[in-house]
Structure formats: C-alpha cells, structure tokens
Amino acid sequence: MTRASRWADEEADAAEAAQRKKEKEAKKRLKLAKQQVEEAEEAEEVDEAQESDSHRFKRRRLSGSVEGNDEPDPKPEERKLLRFEAGGWGPARHTSNFEILNAIEEGSYGWVSRARDTATSEIVALKKVKMDHLQDGFPITALREIHILQKARHKNIVELKETIMGNDLSEVVLVMEFLEHDLKTLQEDMAEPFLASEVKTLLRQLGGAVDFLHENFIMHRDLKTSNILINNRGILKIADFGMARMIPPPHAPLTQLVVTLWYRAPELLLGAHTYDTSVDMWSLGCIFGELLLKEPLLPGKNEVDSLTLIFTLCGLPTEKKWPAFYRLPNAKSLKMPRESRNTGSIIRAKFPFLTNAGAELLSSLLSLNPEGRPSAKEMLAHPYFAENPRPKPPDMFPTFPSKAGQEKRRVREPLAPKRGEAPGIQQIDFSGIFANRDEEEKGAGFTLRMA
C-alpha cells in the first residue's frame, strides 16, 4: 500500500485542477462563440448577394401598387447591342437559275418577261437591259434604275430583288417582283371605267409613292399608266425607273427629252432646260384624267399636236397665268389668238360627272404654270379624298385575268424618249384652235355621284 507524500497538499491540488478545467472550458466557449460569429457574417453576406441579384430582375412597381411606392432599382439594366444586317458583295447569280415563262413587253430600255426561280419556285419579272450603246459603257439609265430602286423601298414601288448576269457583260438582268396587271392594259380590257371610289384609291396610292420619291429627292420623269402595276389585291406599284434621277441643285440644266409624249408637261414641250418635280405632277394629272375617261387624256401624235391638245383643254397661257411662258425657247415660235375670249379651260365641261372638289384637283394638277401645281403631299390632303364616295379598301377591288401571265402586252402608246437631241418646234399657228368654242356644249345640267 502506497502512502501519500508528506509534502502533498491534496486540497491545493484539487483547487488547481479545477481552475485549469474552468479555464479550458472558457477557451472552448470563446472559440465556439467566435466560430458562430464568423458563420453568421458569412450567411449575412450570402443573403445580401442573393437579394441584390433578385433586385436586378425584379419588375418595377407602379406608384399606385398595393405594396407601396418602392423606389426603382438604381442599378441600370445591362443594355443589349442591336445587330443590323449589312449588305455585302457577292457573285451575281446566273440567268440559268430562272425559267422564262412568257414575254410581257418591250420598252425603250429593256425587255420584260415573266419567269420562275428554279430554287424557290417564286414567280418574278425579269427585265433584260438593252445594250444599244455598249461601246459607251454600261447604260446610265440602267445604273440609275438599279441605284434608285435599291434606295426607294416603299409599299407602292416595285421591289428590285437582285441583279443577275448571263454569259457575258452584255446580258444584265434585273429581277423584280411580279404583279399581274399594268394599269393601261387593264383599262383596255375593262368594259367600264373604274368607279369613283376606286379612282380615289388608285390615285391615293400613286400619290403616296410619288410623295415618297420626291421626299427622297427623286424624280421619276416617266409616269404613265403602262408603268403603273397593280396586283389582284388592289395594291398599286410604280415601275420602270429608267428615266428617273436624283433632283439636282436649283437651276441645274437638265435634258428636256424626258416623259412619254402623252404625259409630258407643257414646259418640256416648249424646251425648258430647268424643271423640278412638277413635271411628275403633270403626268399624275394626265393619269387622273385617264382613269376617269378610260382612255388617254392628251394622245398627241407629235409635240405640236400635244401642245394643241393641251391648250384646247387647259386654255391658252397668259402673262398673268404663266409669266415665264414667253421666256421658254420654243414659245417664240407660237402664234396665239389675239382675242382672249373663250380661251379658258374646259376641264369642268369635259368631266361633268366629277365633283367640284375633283375638278379643282384635276385643274390644279394640269396647271400650265408649273408653280401652280400642288406637291404630292398637298394632293393627298385635298378635300376630294375626304368626300363621298370614300376611297375603296384595296382588298375590295375586283380581280381580273392577268394578261402579263398569259400573253404579250399590246403597246398602243408612244415609247419613252431615247437619248439624243430634242426636236425643235417651227412656226406654229394656234390662233384657230378656239374657233368653234362658242358652239361647244358648256357642260351637263346635272351630275351623278358613283360609288
């Protein structure tokens, strides 16, 4: 049996052991508390990160919401860059990719055919460019047409889809959208002219396209019914931009040999070398009258005959109505009547069934003075389009068999002028064109409004 040491102090040892045990437990508690604090801080950081992410995708609350007027998230949302498809250069397709179905017509600057795209079976119109002066380079008319059609994207302007090539540079073909009718051929096959509501719809679509061209500084310079296409859904589109060009600076000299003869403005017939978009508005007036009559309004055989028809319908120019008339090159060759009696316009008498607003619009479009013609935008705002009968919706238009899809179109009008010198006008006597004006009928005693 082991005896306890005499130096041993049992009470002191027990107290010291208890003290060490107490200190050890205190250190454990301190360490545990520190660990808990660190875990709490980490959890708080995670919560803040999740809350900030949820705010980024949270919808803004309206000020009148039930939950209160919360301030919007001050952090801006990430912006996405917009991507635009840019044009590029690439090889042109070959003409063998299209199957020619039938010829449509031949114009001054190209042959037009109906064709099928062999890859997509889409029906298109092909316009083969005439290369009559290949020694002078690629035709400027074709260059202008391609450039302007690429720029003029409008619902009432024919769409240029692409340009294709043949086996050599002399075979360049424009691929355009196909429409079933041209306005001239369609009217020739109609038993009756368009109704007043249909005329307004066609004229408004035409005016909208011309306004778009003029707002983009483009003159068409060959508006006529054979260059106006229409599909079976009543949509009208302007085509044939072979004579179109960008509007030059004021007083810049221009060729006077533009616009087909029946639709050519009087200032061009009289040799004007400077003109503006008013020549298009004169052509639009001729088309307006043709839609009402179902036949050309001024079908002159030559320049002199055209001037005779114009002065008979619109009256003779005077210093008051057209101050610049006598300064035109060919005006000096004209002999006018001495008496001014009964030499005014007979538009009102020629169109007895046209309303007063319609007659006023037609008279303004056929103003001898270019400055008296309205712009396309002013024409669209004319009261004629607001009165009854209102313009018919395009989808309500009747449908007709397509001549362009079956046979070659008949050409019964002069072609667009070709390059060269404009013919001059010799001494012409206009003093007798109003000889029997007193015996003409002044107009109908009543008018009818057709829906």
Secondary structure, 3 states (H helix, E strand, C coil): CCCCCCCCCHHHHHHHHHHHHHHHHHHHHHHHHHHHHHHHHHHHHHHHHHHHHHHHCCCCCCCCCCCCCCCCCCCCCCCCCCCCCCCCCCCCCEHHHEEEEEEEEECCCEEEEEEEECCCCCEEEEEEECCCCHHHCCCHHHHHHHHHHHHCCCCCECCEEEEEECCCCCCEEEEEECCCEEHHHHHHHCCCCCCHHHHHHHHHHHHHHHHHHHHCCEECCCCCHHHEEECCCCCEEECCCCCCEECCCCCCCCCCCCCCHHHCCHHHHCCCCCCCCHHHHHHHHHHHHHHHHCCCCCCCCCHHHHHHHHHHHHCCCCCCCCCCHHHCCCHHHEECCCCCCCCCCCHHHHCCCCCHHHHHHHHHHCCCCHHHCCCHHHHHCCHHHCCCCCCCCHHHCCCCCCCCCCCCCCCCCCCCCCCCCCCCCCCEECCCCCCCHHHCCCCCCCCCCCC
